[in-house]
Amino acid sequence: MKTAKKISTNNESINDAEKKLDFKYPESIRQMLLKRNGFYLADFKFFCVLDKEDIQHTFDDIVRENTNESAGIQNFIPKGYVAIATDEGLGFLVLNTQKDGKTYYWNNDLGELSIYAENDEQLITSLEKEEKEFTQNSK
């Protein structure tokens, strides 16, 4: 019998991912993960965290995505960064392990890293703006 997918996650699972990858989620993203583990916002797919209560549906979690040696994201992004979301492989939203509070965008095509948001508030504002534009363009 197939088990139902658990939509949310918990702080313990998020803390475990942060510890394993040595980074800190922006508070807004943490709150979104608590409501929906693995979600889409604007053009970005945010990686889920491994949830021990729902391993079947969270197997390809942020830790696996960032540490898989043969196909992992670390083959694309600069050392010292953790990818938290992708825009269909064109690039990644990344955080650095120095925990500076900034969110960066890694452009795969150009091989360039740029600041996407200086802080959590700016991150949400940017994502909401992109979400609005994405929704309008989809109509």
MARMARFI-950479 format. One record per residue (C-alpha): residue number from 0; residue in three letters; chain; x, y, z. Coordinates in steps of 0.5 Angstrom, whole numbers, plus 500, padded with zeros to 3 digits. Layout:
N
(NUM, ALA, A, (X, Y, Z)),
...
! end
This chain:
139
(0, MET, A, (500, 500, 500)),
(1, LYS, A, (503, 507, 498)),
(2, THR, A, (503, 512, 504)),
(3, ALA, A, (501, 519, 503)),
(4, LYS, A, (506, 524, 502)),
(5, LYS, A, (507, 529, 509)),
(6, ILE, A, (507, 536, 506)),
(7, SER, A, (510, 539, 512)),
(8, THR, A, (517, 538, 516)),
(9, ASN, A, (519, 540, 523)),
(10, ASN, A, (525, 544, 526)),
(11, GLU, A, (529, 538, 528)),
(12, SER, A, (529, 536, 520)),
(13, ILE, A, (531, 543, 518)),
(14, ASN, A, (536, 544, 524)),
(15, ASP, A, (539, 537, 521)),
(16, ALA, A, (540, 539, 514)),
(17, GLU, A, (543, 546, 517)),
(18, LYS, A, (548, 542, 521)),
(19, LYS, A, (550, 537, 516)),
(20, LEU, A, (551, 542, 510)),
(21, ASP, A, (554, 548, 515)),
(22, PHE, A, (549, 553, 513)),
(23, LYS, A, (543, 557, 516)),
(24, TYR, A, (537, 558, 512)),
(25, PRO, A, (534, 565, 512)),
(26, GLU, A, (528, 565, 517)),
(27, SER, A, (523, 566, 512)),
(28, ILE, A, (525, 560, 508)),
(29, ARG, A, (525, 556, 514)),
(30, GLN, A, (518, 558, 516)),
(31, MET, A, (516, 556, 509)),
(32, LEU, A, (519, 549, 509)),
(33, LEU, A, (515, 548, 516)),
(34, LYS, A, (509, 549, 512)),
(35, ARG, A, (511, 546, 505)),
(36, ASN, A, (517, 541, 505)),
(37, GLY, A, (520, 543, 498)),
(38, PHE, A, (516, 548, 495)),
(39, TYR, A, (516, 552, 488)),
(40, LEU, A, (516, 560, 489)),
(41, ALA, A, (517, 564, 482)),
(42, ASP, A, (522, 560, 478)),
(43, PHE, A, (525, 557, 484)),
(44, LYS, A, (524, 550, 486)),
(45, PHE, A, (526, 550, 494)),
(46, PHE, A, (529, 543, 496)),
(47, CYS, A, (526, 539, 501)),
(48, VAL, A, (529, 537, 507)),
(49, LEU, A, (530, 530, 509)),
(50, ASP, A, (524, 528, 514)),
(51, LYS, A, (525, 522, 518)),
(52, GLU, A, (517, 521, 518)),
(53, ASP, A, (517, 521, 511)),
(54, ILE, A, (523, 519, 508)),
(55, GLN, A, (520, 516, 502)),
(56, HIS, A, (518, 523, 499)),
(57, THR, A, (524, 527, 501)),
(58, PHE, A, (529, 522, 499)),
(59, ASP, A, (532, 527, 494)),
(60, ASP, A, (533, 532, 500)),
(61, ILE, A, (538, 538, 500)),
(62, VAL, A, (543, 534, 503)),
(63, ARG, A, (543, 529, 498)),
(64, GLU, A, (543, 534, 492)),
(65, ASN, A, (549, 538, 495)),
(66, THR, A, (553, 532, 497)),
(67, ASN, A, (552, 527, 491)),
(68, GLU, A, (559, 526, 488)),
(69, SER, A, (557, 524, 481)),
(70, ALA, A, (551, 528, 480)),
(71, GLY, A, (551, 533, 486)),
(72, ILE, A, (550, 541, 485)),
(73, GLN, A, (557, 542, 488)),
(74, ASN, A, (560, 540, 481)),
(75, PHE, A, (557, 547, 479)),
(76, ILE, A, (557, 552, 485)),
(77, PRO, A, (563, 555, 488)),
(78, LYS, A, (566, 551, 494)),
(79, GLY, A, (563, 554, 501)),
(80, TYR, A, (556, 555, 498)),
(81, VAL, A, (550, 551, 499)),
(82, ALA, A, (544, 551, 494)),
(83, ILE, A, (537, 552, 497)),
(84, ALA, A, (533, 552, 490)),
(85, THR, A, (534, 551, 483)),
(86, ASP, A, (531, 555, 477)),
(87, GLU, A, (531, 549, 472)),
(88, GLY, A, (538, 548, 472)),
(89, LEU, A, (539, 555, 469)),
(90, GLY, A, (542, 557, 476)),
(91, PHE, A, (541, 556, 484)),
(92, LEU, A, (540, 560, 490)),
(93, VAL, A, (545, 559, 494)),
(94, LEU, A, (548, 561, 501)),
(95, ASN, A, (555, 561, 504)),
(96, THR, A, (557, 557, 510)),
(97, GLN, A, (560, 564, 513)),
(98, LYS, A, (553, 565, 514)),
(99, ASP, A, (553, 572, 512)),
(100, GLY, A, (545, 573, 512)),
(101, LYS, A, (546, 574, 504)),
(102, THR, A, (543, 570, 499)),
(103, TYR, A, (546, 569, 492)),
(104, TYR, A, (545, 567, 485)),
(105, TRP, A, (549, 562, 482)),
(106, ASN, A, (549, 563, 474)),
(107, ASN, A, (551, 556, 471)),
(108, ASP, A, (551, 559, 464)),
(109, LEU, A, (556, 565, 466)),
(110, GLY, A, (559, 561, 472)),
(111, GLU, A, (558, 568, 476)),
(112, LEU, A, (556, 569, 483)),
(113, SER, A, (552, 575, 485)),
(114, ILE, A, (548, 577, 491)),
(115, TYR, A, (541, 576, 490)),
(116, ALA, A, (538, 579, 497)),
(117, GLU, A, (542, 582, 502)),
(118, ASN, A, (538, 580, 508)),
(119, ASP, A, (531, 576, 509)),
(120, GLU, A, (527, 581, 508)),
(121, GLN, A, (530, 583, 501)),
(122, LEU, A, (530, 576, 499)),
(123, ILE, A, (522, 575, 500)),
(124, THR, A, (521, 582, 497)),
(125, SER, A, (525, 579, 491)),
(126, LEU, A, (521, 572, 491)),
(127, GLU, A, (515, 575, 491)),
(128, LYS, A, (516, 580, 486)),
(129, GLU, A, (518, 575, 481)),
(130, GLU, A, (512, 570, 483)),
(131, LYS, A, (508, 576, 481)),
(132, GLU, A, (511, 577, 474)),
(133, PHE, A, (511, 569, 473)),
(134, THR, A, (504, 569, 475)),
(135, GLN, A, (502, 575, 470)),
(136, ASN, A, (507, 572, 464)),
(137, SER, A, (503, 565, 465)),
(138, LYS, A, (497, 568, 463)),
! end
